[in-house]
Amino acid sequence: MESRPLFQALHAVAEDNVAFFRQSASEPGRRFVAAFTAIGEHARRLEPVLRHFASVYHVFDLDEATPANGYRSLAQTARCCLAHVLHKSRYVAANRRSIFFRTGHNAAELEAYCAALSQLRALLYLAQRLLTHNRPGCLFHHEERGLTELVLREYGSLHKGCFYGRCLGFQFAPSIRPFLQTIAISLVSFGENYRRHDSGLSMAAGSLFTSGKFAIDPELRGAEFERITQNLDVHFWKSFWNLTETELLASVASMASTPVRVSRALTVPPEPFELPLAADPSLSITISPPVAHTGPGPVHMRLISHELREGQDSEALSALAPAEGPLGLELWRKAAPAPPSPLLLVHFHGGGFVAQTSKSHEPYLRGWAQELGAPVLSVDYALAPEAPFPRALEECFYAYCWALRHCRLLGSTAQRVCLAGDSAGGNLCLTVTMRAAAFGIQLPDGIMAAYPVTLVQPAASPSRLLTLLDPLLPLSVLCKCLSAYAGTGGFLWGGAGWEWGQGGKDGETGGQKQGAGRCRGDPGARCPCPPGTEPAGGGVQGGPWCSLSLPPRHGAGGGRAPRAGEAGPGEHDAAGHGAAVAGATAKRLGLAGGAAGRPGAQQRGRRRGHADERLGGSAGRLLSCQIQGLPQEPDLPGSIVRGVSPPGPCTCPTSPGQPPQLLPEWGAAGGRGSRGRGAAVSRRL
C-alpha cells in the first residue's frame, strides 16, 4: 500500500472511532479515545517524514536492480506498523457494538501499537540526522560529528519493551510470528530462572513452569525481555543458545535430519606442517598451530559425509576420531567406499563467537552433504569469553590449511573448496580467506557467508537503528558478544545514560543508570530532532524536552530495581569517562575499529558516566597481526616460508595463559577503573 492512501484511511477510521467512543463515559471508552487521538497525531507527524525518505532513499541503493538499503527498511518498518494499526482500527470500528467485543484486550492492543509508533518516530528522527551527514550512495558517514555517540545515547533512552510484547514481529511475515513468540517466551522464562552456575537443562526444566504467565501477559513479557537484553551478561546468552547442544534436543534433531554414512568428531593435534604456495608450488610455507591465549592446543572438527568415501575409513583418520559406538563402525564396513569427491566444504558455525558447536548445526549440514555430494568439515573453534580473539581465527585458519593438506583423509581431492558460515561463522570465512591470501596459499573457490559480522565498531547507520526492535539479536546483546570476542570484559557506553560494567555477585552485567527523562539524557543538551519537527511536551526545538524524551516510566528519578543476580546501581566498578572497544579485527576488512577513549579517574567511588569518550578509533597495526596469523609465541617457530622472505615479525607480547596486550596505537580503549582506585586502561585484545 502506498503511503498516502494508508494515511488517509488511518485518519478517517481514527476520527470515526474517536467520535464513537467519546459518547461513552466509561474507562475503556476514555482509553479508546486517548489511543485513537494519539494514533492520529503519530500519523500526522510520520507522513511528511516518510514522504521525505521516499524521495531520497533510492540514492543509497546498490544499483537500480537492487532497491534495498537501511533507510528503505526503516521506512518500510514504519509503514508496516501503520498498516497493523489500520487493520486493528478497522476491526474495532466493525465490532465495537458487538456483545463479544473484548474491550480491554483491544484497548491494550492499540495502546501497545501507540507506544511502538512513538519509538519508531524517534528512530526516524535519528535517521534524518544520519541522512543529512551521508554522502549519496554511502550509508556510513566519514565524519563522526558525534553521531555515533548520539545513536548510542538515544538507544539507551528509548523504550524497547513495546517491541517484544504485543507488537513482537509485526514487521515480519505472519507465518514467522508464532516462532518469534515462542523464542521470546522461552528466553524470558529461562532468564527468570537463570543461575550462572546451574546447568542449562535444569534451568530449562524450571522455565517450563513459569512460561505460562509470559504467554498470557504480553506486557510482562516485553518488560522482562528488555530487562534481560540490557542486564544479563554474555554467560546468560551462552547458556541459552547452548540449549540446542543438549543431548535430548540433539537426538531429536538428528532423528529428523538426513541420514549420513559418516558423522565423526575429529581432534587434530597441534603440529606444524608445510603447504605449497599458490603462485609457486615449489616453495612452501610452514603453518603453525594456534597459540593465542592458551598456547598450542588441538583443533576440534566434525566430518560429515553422505557416502563413505576413500580415505574416510583409513587408520590415519581413525586415529583422529575415536570410535563413537559399534553402530557407526558397522555402517562403515557395509559397502566399499566411493571415490573421493572433487569438492570440499569447510564450515564455521555461528553463535556470536560465544556459543554453539557443529553439533547444533549438523541437521542442515547433513542435507548439504547429500545435495552437494561433498564431504563437509565443520570446525568447532574455541569460544569467547574463555578464548577471545584471535584464538577462533587461528583455529579456523589452521583447520582450513589442515583440510587442504589432508583432503584425501576427508574423502576429497579439494579441487574446489568452499567456505561457509553464518553470523560469526561468516566473519571467520572472510578473515580466513584474507589470511590465506596473506600467506599466499590456495584460496577458497567460493564463500557462502550468511548474514556475516563485517562491521563491529559502533558506527551509526540506519541498520543499527533497526536493532532497537530486533527480536533475535538486539544491539546490546550484539555488543556484549563482540566485547567478549575482543576480550575487553565489560562494554561501557559512558554518557549514554547506561553503563555495562562488571558488577553483581555472579559477574552479571547490569545496574542501569537511566537518564533524567530528557532528550539525550542531558538537561542542557540540544534536541536531536531535525529542523522543522515539533518537539513533544510543548517545548521548543533545541530545548531539553522533545519527541525523543524518555517514556514516563523512564523519567526523572529513573532506574529500575535490579533483580537477583544483577548488578545494582551501586555495584558498578566503571570509571568515569569510560570508552568501549567496539571490536578487535582489522579495519581494512571492514571488521572493526576499536574505540580509543580516555581512561578517566573514578573519584572516590563516584561514577561520572560522561559522554566525552572518543568513539571510532583505529585498529592500526592490528591488521598485520590478524591476517598474518599473529600474535604468536615469541619462542615458537613462526610462519617460515621456504625460499621466500617471511611476513614481518609480530611484536604482540603473548605468553601461554595470558592474553596478548593491545598497544595504545592499535586502538586500545580507555576503560574501567577499580572502585576507589582510579582508572585502569583496558588493554586486553
Buried (B, 14 or more C-beta within 10 A) or exposed (E): EEBEEBBEBBBBBBEBBBEBBBEBEEEBBBBBBBBBBBBBBBBEBBBEBBEBBBEEBEEBBEEEEEEEBBBBBBBBBBBBBBBBBBEBBBBBBEEBEEEEBEBEEBBBBBBBBBBBBBBBBBBBBBBBBBBEBBEEEEBBBEEBEBBBBBBBBBBBBBBBBBBBBBBBBBBEEEEEBEEBBEBBBBBBBBBBBBBBEEEBEEBBEBBEEBBEBBBEEBBBBBBBBBBBBBBBBBBBBBBBBBBBBBEEBBEEBBEEBBEBBBBBBBEBEBEBBEBBBEEEEEBBBBBBBBBBBBBBBBBBBBBBBBBBBBBBBBEEBBEBBEEEEEEBEEBBEEEEBBEBBEBBBBBBBBBBBBBBBBBBBBBEBBBBBBEBBBBBBBBBBBBBBEBBBBBBBBBBBBBBBBBBBBBBBBBBBBEBBBBBBBBBBBBBBBBBBBBBEBBBBBBBEEBBBEEBBBBBBBBBBBBBBBBBBBBEBBBBBBBBBBBBBBBBBBBBBBBBBBBBBBBBEBBBBBBBBBBBBBBBBBBEBEBBBBEEBEBBEEBEBBBBBBBBBBBEEBBEEBEBEBBEBBBBBEBBBBBBBBBBBBBBBBBEBBBBBBBBBBBBBBEEEEBBBBBBBBBBBBBBBBBBBBBBBBBBBEEBEBBBBEEBEEBEEBEBEBEEEEBBBBBEEBBBBBBBBEBEEBBBBBBBB
